Structure formats: C-alpha cells, structure tokens
C-alpha cells in the first residue's frame, strides 16, 4: 500500500515537471496562410439606347377674344322706354333695337334684368352681330299685383362695354271697391287677389334677390339683404312705402305683424317660414328689434291732449 502511494507521487511529480518544461518554451508562430489575390472591381456597363429627338414645347394658342370696340359702335333706338299699362293688363312688353355701325363684329356676352319679374329675350349668348346688322331685345315686365310707377333695368355687357337700359311702366291703380253686400261675391276683388302671388318673390329667379341675401343674416344686415332691395332702392316703385318716413305710428307689434304675415292685397309678402317665407323666428325677432330702434316711430303731428271739461261749466 505504501509502495503504491510512493509510486503515484513519483509519477505525479514527473508529469508536473514535463508540463512545466513545455510551457516554459517560447511560442513559435506557425506559417501564415496565403491571402487570396485582390481582384479589381468589375464595372457593369449597360447597353446604350439611341437618343430620341426632343420635341420643343410650344405654348397652347389662346382662344381669340372679341376685340374691344368703342361704345359708339353699337347704336340703340332708345336708352329708356316708357309703357302705360291698361287696367288689368298682365304684362308690359317693350322692345329695344340695336345696330352695329362699326366695321368689326360686336359680341354681346350677357343680358341681365334687375329682377326676376322682368324678362329679356335675346338670341343665344354670346350674341354675334356682324357689321351693319341689327337686332332686338324684347323686354317683358310682369304686372301682377302692381300699381303706380315701376322702374326696371336691363344691363347689356359685351365687347363695346356695359350698357344699362331703363324701363318705366305706369300701372293704373284699381278703383276703390264698393262696400260688400252681405252674401254677395266681389268678383273684381277675387280676380285681383288671384292674379297677385305675394310669395312669388321667394320663388324661381326672384329668390336670388329676395332669399339668398337673407341667409344667416340678422338685424341690420338682414334688413339690407332682404328689405332694402325694395324699400331703399334707387328706382323704388311708387307703391312701395318708404320705411324711413312712416305714415302711421309704428310699434314692435306693428313691425312684427308686417314682417311675419305681410299684407294681403299688396306686394308685401309674408317673410315667416310658417307662411312660406325665408325667415325663422330668431331672424324676425332681430329684424323687428332693428326696425323698432333705428327707424322713426312716427312722422305724424302729435295730437294735443284734450282738456277735461268741468261739470257745470
């Protein structure tokens, strides 16, 4: 047993000595591996295509417009015309004649009337008038429910400038109606009421002047958009009252009734939506407030208060 231990110690000492001797020797690096040769980069070349001829850009030719001519190139038979209607006549019809006296073509681009109740009939626009030729503009004014003097305008625009034609129509006032007899039917009054549609100003072409300017407007702006077009117009019809000079005392209730319901037998329409008008309740309230505060309450001479009479005097 002891012999075996001694032999083991001797072998371990020998192994340790051999290992130490190996580690003590200097390190000798082995031969380097040969590096692969560096290859030059390969340049890829694409086949060239034959160049296409470049077409130069040219500006699109502008559409030739009619040359501007002097206003004297177009001669009218009249700048304004007057018509006296007969009692009960539904329309007033007038004609304006024009002649191209210039050596160039006259082009009329548009013909517009001041209101939808006035129509102007012309050839298709743009309307071309050759040198030396003439033409006509037929104007028709709807007289339903109107009386007094009515003035309308027709605006003609083209390469000779802008021309405004004036139409004046005198409409007789209907005679006063006799007192109603119980059970009798006033035929004349019914016919007149049937002719006049007060709400027509809110329909068709008239809506552009009497409805669209009132949208989302309040107070003063609402008055200017929906009321001033008739009551403050430069060519205000004689049957349209001047609200700045009231003939009767005015109150908020007075304005509210006129704005909401209008007045039957006249051209004053009902502006409230529940009566076929364009205004809601908030708009009517704001308009009544503006009329009550910014317009005169009365133009009449104040009446003196009567003096009470004493008994026995």
HUHU-V300453 format. One record per residue. SS is DSSP state (@ for helix, = for strand, . for the rest). PHI is phi in radians with two decimals (none if undefined). OMEGA is omega in whole degrees, 0 to 359 (999 if undefined). Layout:
ss: {SS;SS}
phi: {PHI;PHI}
omega: {OMEGA;OMEGA}
//
This chain:
ss: {.;@;@;@;@;@;@;@;@;@;@;@;@;@;@;@;@;@;@;@;@;@;@;@;.;.;.;.;.;.;.;.;.;.;.;.;.;.;.;.;.;.;.;.;.;.;.;.;.;.;.;.;.;.;.;.;.;.;.;.;.;.;.;.;.;.;.;.;.;.;@;@;@;=;=;=;.;.;.;=;=;=;=;=;.;.;.;.;.;.;=;=;=;=;=;=;=;=;=;=;.;.;.;.;.;=;=;=;=;=;=;=;=;.;.;.;.;=;=;=;=;.;.;.;.;.;=;=;=;.;.;.;.;=;=;=;=;=;=;=;=;=;.;.;.;.;.;=;=;=;=;=;=;=;=;=;=;=;.;.;=;=;=;=;=;=;=;=;=;=;=;.;.;.;.;.;.;.;.;.;.;.;.;.;.;.;@;@;@;@;@;@;@;@;@;.;.;@;@;@;@;@;.;@;@;@;@;@;@;@;.;@;@;@;.;.;.;.;@;@;@;@;@;@;@;@;.;@;@;@;@;.;.;.;.;.;.;.;.;.;.;.;.;.;.;.;.;.;.;.;.;@;@;@;@;@;@;@;@;@;@;.;.;.;.;.;.;.;.;.;.;=;@;@;@;.;.;.;=;.;@;@;@;@;@;@;@;@;@;@;@;@;@;@;.;.;.;.;.;.;.;.;.;.;.;.;.;.;.;.;.;.;.}
phi: {none;-1.17;-1.12;-1.11;-1.13;-1.11;-1.09;-1.14;-1.15;-1.13;-1.12;-1.11;-1.16;-1.11;-1.15;-1.18;-1.18;-1.14;-1.13;-1.12;-1.12;-1.17;-1.22;-1.35;-1.23;-1.17;-1.41;-1.92;-1.17;-1.35;-1.16;-1.23;-1.32;-1.16;-1.42;-1.15;-1.10;-1.38;-1.63;-1.18;-1.11;-1.58;-1.62;-1.51;-2.01;-1.64;-1.13;-1.40;-1.76;-1.11;-1.19;-1.57;-1.18;-1.50;-1.50;-1.12;-1.35;-2.09;-1.17;-1.19;-1.10;-1.23;-1.22;-1.16;-1.71;-1.14;-1.11;-1.28;-2.00;-1.25;-1.06;-1.26;-1.19;-2.04;-1.89;-1.86;-1.28;-2.93;-1.54;-2.55;-2.40;-2.11;-2.36;-1.90;-1.47;-1.58;-1.06;1.50;-1.21;-1.34;-2.45;-1.97;-2.04;-2.34;-2.35;-1.84;-1.82;-2.35;-2.37;-1.53;-1.73;-1.65;-1.42;-2.03;-1.32;-1.74;-2.11;-1.79;-1.52;-2.70;-2.33;-2.12;-1.85;-1.32;-2.70;-1.20;-1.39;-2.04;-2.04;-2.13;-1.81;-2.41;-1.11;-0.97;-1.80;-1.15;-1.72;-1.75;-2.03;-1.21;-0.95;1.47;-1.64;-2.31;-2.75;-2.51;-2.05;-1.56;-1.96;-2.24;-1.99;-1.34;-1.78;-1.01;1.33;-1.79;-2.72;1.52;-1.83;-2.08;-2.08;-2.20;-2.14;-2.22;-1.84;-1.98;-2.17;-2.97;-1.38;-1.77;1.84;-2.01;-2.15;-1.93;-1.78;-1.95;-2.12;-2.06;-2.13;-1.75;-2.01;-1.17;-1.40;-1.03;-1.15;-1.07;-1.50;-1.19;-0.98;-1.20;-1.60;-0.92;1.49;-1.48;-1.91;-1.43;-1.12;-1.08;-1.16;-1.15;-1.16;-1.14;-1.17;-1.23;-1.22;-1.62;-1.99;-1.04;-1.46;-1.12;-1.21;-1.76;-2.14;1.00;-1.15;-1.12;-1.09;-1.10;-1.69;-1.97;-2.06;-1.01;-1.22;-1.68;-1.11;1.08;-1.70;-2.40;0.94;-1.07;-1.10;-1.17;-1.08;-1.13;-1.43;-1.97;-1.97;-1.11;-1.01;-1.83;-1.37;-2.01;-1.18;-1.07;-1.86;-1.14;-1.13;-1.14;-1.45;-1.59;-1.24;-1.53;-1.23;-1.39;-2.26;-1.18;-1.59;-2.32;-1.05;-2.03;-2.39;-0.97;-1.15;-1.10;-1.13;-1.08;-1.18;-1.16;-1.23;-1.24;-1.87;1.21;-2.50;-1.13;1.46;-2.22;-1.55;-1.27;-1.46;-1.53;-1.53;-1.24;-1.08;-1.20;-1.92;1.62;-1.67;-1.68;-1.75;-1.55;-1.14;-1.11;-1.16;-1.12;-1.06;-1.19;-1.22;-1.09;-1.10;-1.14;-1.13;-1.33;-1.79;-1.83;-1.96;-1.03;-1.41;-2.84;-2.06;-1.46;-1.30;-1.06;-1.50;-1.18;-1.27;-1.09;-1.47;-1.09;-1.63;-1.31;-1.16;1.53;-1.57}
omega: {180;179;180;178;180;180;180;180;180;181;180;180;179;181;180;181;181;181;181;181;181;182;182;181;178;182;179;181;180;181;180;177;179;179;178;180;179;180;177;180;180;178;179;178;179;178;181;178;178;182;179;178;181;179;181;179;178;180;178;182;180;178;183;178;181;180;179;181;178;180;181;178;181;181;181;177;177;175;179;179;182;182;177;185;175;180;179;179;187;183;172;185;179;180;173;180;181;182;176;182;181;177;181;181;174;180;177;185;183;174;184;177;185;181;181;179;178;182;176;181;180;170;179;181;1;185;184;177;179;179;177;181;180;180;183;173;180;182;180;180;179;184;184;177;183;172;184;181;180;180;178;179;175;183;182;182;179;183;172;181;182;181;179;178;184;178;180;182;176;185;182;177;180;179;178;182;177;179;180;174;183;177;181;180;179;187;182;180;179;179;180;178;180;180;187;172;184;184;182;181;179;185;174;182;181;182;180;182;190;180;185;180;182;185;177;179;179;170;184;179;178;178;182;182;187;185;185;181;178;188;179;185;179;178;182;178;183;180;180;184;174;185;178;178;183;179;180;175;181;178;175;179;178;180;182;180;181;182;184;189;185;178;180;180;177;177;181;183;174;184;182;181;181;177;178;179;184;190;174;186;180;179;180;178;180;179;178;179;180;180;183;185;185;180;179;179;181;175;183;177;181;181;180;179;181;179;180;181;180;178;177;182;999}
//
